[in-house]
Amino acid sequence: MINLNALVKRFINFSASKLGLFYDRKIISAFFSGMATSKTMILEGISGTGKTSLPYAMGKFFGHDSNIIAVQPSWRDRAEMIGYLNEFTKKFNETDFLKAIYETTYRNDVCIIVLDEMNLARVEYYFAEFLSLLEMPDPDVWWVDIVPDTQPGDPKNLTSGKILLPQNVWFIGTANKDDSTFTITDKVYDRATPIEINAKAAYIDAPQTEGVTIGFDYLQDLFRQANKDHSISIKALDNLEKLDAFITTNFKVTFGNRIMKQIRSFVPVFVACGGTEYEALDYMVARKIFRKFESLNLPFLQNEINDYLHYYTVYLV
């Protein structure tokens, strides 16, 4: 039996002692909180800070290696990622991504699929179907079309040419921001939990620590307990609504119900991992709301920005 706070500490010690990888509490707390918030996460930041190694280490920690899929610049649609039926040979050209998806249908532990360098191609082109499916509140409709019909000898968990995405899978994308990559659009950001890793954590002399064996149901129970014990305060929700109204009026930008729902899920888990409500709110506001200002013509909005900073200071700080 282990709680979220202990899980964070144990992962940090495991990663340092077994893998020589170092992460600070805030990043790992945000990672677990992101798992409670969305089935899709984006790890972004400068190169060499451990974006790919974090989900790799998570796989080792949970006792089953993460599947790391290298995104190709040529990916233009879902067929590049999932595969396609060759009409001439009548054989299906499967991909490593599809193999990873199919494998998760036999498991009930934590499954992590990494889309490495996900913005080498346009994410909203090749991953659009998954973004839409994972938005559906009923996981019984998470069916992914693979082939148009059924044939004798089809794999066991291929039903009418479709695979049902299990709930125990998370998609983790890594992204660099440079001239060789595409900008990740609002459609993707709004549906994912972004985590910035822009600095290497300091070395720690961690004790030898083993990983854990945790089923998906147990992890979900930890998330539900966190929501029960550390639900976001009424005051914080009221203040967020005021900020939303101010942004909508002055900047014609809104973060809407989806992001509010994500904040409600993120904050309690972050607190259960050992953080504070203020840290969690600040983290989500910076990455979910401030980021939307990048598309605005900021030099002409100085008065509005000063007023917004006042609102932010009054209501969140």
N, C-alpha and C positions, 0 to 999 in steps of 0.2 A: 504494500500500500504506500502510495507516494502522492503528495499534493503538488500543485503547480510551482510553488516557490522552491520546493526541494528538487523538482524536476529541472528547473532552470539551473540551479547550482550544480546538480549532478552532471548535466550536459556540459557545462563550462569546464568542470574538472575532468570529465571523460575526454573531451576534445583536446584539452591541454596535455593530459598525461598519456593518452593513447595515440593521438594523431599529431601532436605538436602544433595544433591550431588554437589560436587564442581569440576569444570573443568576450565583450563586456556584457554585463547584465541587461542593459537597456536594449541592445540589439536582440538578444535571445528572448527577452520578455516580449518584444514586439513581434518576433517570429511566431511564438506560440499564440499570441493574441491574434495575429494575422490568420493563423490556422482556424481559430474560432470564428473569424469574421467572414472569410471568403475561401473558396476552393482554389482561387488563383492568387498568387503573390508575385510581385516584381521586386527583385533585388537589384538596385541600381547604384551606381557610383563610379569612382575612378578605377582604372584597371589595377589589379594586384592587391585588393583589399579583402579578398576572401569571399566574393559573392558566390562563386561556384562551389567552393569548398564547404560553405555552410550547409547547404542541403546534402552534400556528400557526407559530411560528418553526421548530420541528422539520421541519414540512412544507417550508418554504422552504429549509431547510438541506439536506434530502435531494433537493431538486429537483422535488418534486411536492406541490402544496398539500394540506394536511389538509382533510378534509371536516368542517365544523363544523355540527352538527345541534342546533337549539334544542329542548330538551325542553319539552313543554307540560304544564301542570298537569292537563289532561284525560286524559292517557295512563293507561289502566287495564289494558290488555292488549297483547299483541304486535301486534294488528291496527292499533293507533294508530301504531305505529312502523314496521311493515313495509308496511302497506296491506291491502286486502281486495278480493275479487271482488264487484262489484255485481251481484246476481242479476237486477235489472230490466234494466239496460243490457248485461249480459254483458261488461262491460269491467272490467279490473283497475285500481283506484285506487292507483297507486304513490306512494311517498313518496321524499323526498330521501335518507332513510336506506337504502332499498332500492336506489336508484340508486347510492349510494356502495358498497354491498356488491357489487353486480353489476360495477361498474367494476374492483374489486380482482381479479376472476377473470381479467382480461386482463393483469395486471401481475405482475412478479417483483421489484419494488423494495419499499421500506418504505412501507406504507400505514397512515395514521392516520385514524381516524374519531372525532371528538370529540362526546360527548354533553354539551352545555353546560347547566349548571344541572340536572344529572341528578336531583337530589333535590327538584325542584319537584313531581314525581310519585313514587309508590312504586317504587323501582328493582326490587324483587323481583317486582313485578307485570308490568311491560312487558318486562323484560330477563331474566326467569327462564330462558327457553329457551336463550339464549346463554350464560348462566352455567353451565348444565348441559352444553351441548355442548362448551364449551371446557375442561371438566374431563376430557373423554375423552382418554386417552393416545394413541389412534390418530386422527390427523387425517383419515383416510379416512372416518370416520363423522360428520364435522362437516356433516351435511346439514340445511339449513333448509327446512322446508315453506313453500311460497309459495302454490300452488294445488292443488286436489285431483286434477286430471287433466292430461293432455297434449292440446294442441290444435295444429292446423297453424299454422305461423307463429310458434311459440313462440321466444323468444330462444335463441341458440345454446347458451349455458351454463346453460340451464334444463333439467334432466334429470328427467323424470317429475314435473314440477311442483316440483322442489327445486333449491336452489343449494348447491353444496359450498363452505363457507367456506375460503378459502385460508389457508395458514399465515403469510403475510406481512402480515396485518392485525392492528392493535392497536386496542382500544377504550379511549379516554381520557375519563373522566368528570370534570367539574368540579363542585364542591359547596361551597356556602356553608352556614354554620350560623347560622340565624336563625329568627325566628318564622314566616317564609313557606315554610319547607321541611320535608320529612319527615326523620325520623331514618333513617340508613342502617343496615340490620340486620346482624347477625353473618353471616348467610348470604352477603351481598354482600361484606362486609369480608374474610371468610376466603378468598374466591376471588380477590380483587383485591390489588394492591399499592398501599397508600395512601401518598401523598406530601404532606406538609404544607408549605404556602407561606404564612407569616404575616408576612413582612417583605420589603420591596423590597431588592434587592442594591445595593451601592454602585456609583456610576458608575466605569467604567474607560475609559481612553483606548486603545482597542484598535486595532491595525493593520487596514487594509482586508483582509478575509479572505473568500474565496469558499466556497461550499457544497461538498458532496461528492456524487458519484454512487456509491451503494453498493447492490448487490443484496441481497436477503434472505439468500441462501446465504452471502454473504461476512460479513454481520453475525452469522449463526448460527455461522460458523467462529470469529469473534472470541469469542463467548460460550463455545464449547466449549474454545478455547485457554485462556481465563481459568479455567475449571473445572479444567483440567489443571495449569496453572501455580500457581494460588492456591487450591487446594481447602481448605475449612474444616478447621482443625486438629482432631485427635482430642480434645485437651483441651477445646476449645470445645464439641464435640458432647457430651462427657461432662457438662460443666457444665450445658448446656441440658437434658439429661435429668434431672439432679438438680433443677433449677428446676421442670421440668414435674411431677415427682413431688411436690415440696413444694406447688405450687399446687393440684394435684389433691386432695391430702390436706387442706389447710387452707382452701381457698376453693371446693372442688367445681367448679373450672373447669379445663379442659384445652385446650391448643392443638394437641395431636394430630399426626398424620402429615402432614397437608396443610401446616401451617405449618412443620414441620421441613423438608419438602421445599423450600418456598419459601426458607427461610433458607439451605439448601445451595446454591441457585441464585443467590441475591442476593449473598451475601458474596464469592465469588470475583470476580464482575464488578465489584463496588464497589472491591475491592482493585486490580484491573487498571485501573480508571479513575483511580487515584491516591490512594485512601483507604487506611485501615487495617482490619484485621479487627475490632478493637475498635469503631471507628466504625460499621462495618456491623452488627455484632451489637447495639450500643446502639440503632441506628436501628430495626432490626426488632423488638427486644424492646419498645421504647417504643410502636410503632405496631400490633404484632400481639398482644402479650400484655398490657401495661399497659392498653390500651384496653378489654379485657374486664372490667376492674374497675369500669367506669362503671355497670354494672348491679347492683353489689353495694351492700349497706347499709354503707358504709364506716365511719360513726361507731361501729358495734358490732364492728368488726374491727381495732381499733387494735393489739392485741397481735400478731395475725397479720401485720398490715402491717409492724410493726417487725421481726418475725422475717424477713419476706420481704426487707426492705431489707438486712438482714444477709446473707442468702443472696446477694442480687444483688451486694452489695459484694464478698463473698468470691469468688464464682464467675465474675463477669464483669469486675469492676473490678480 
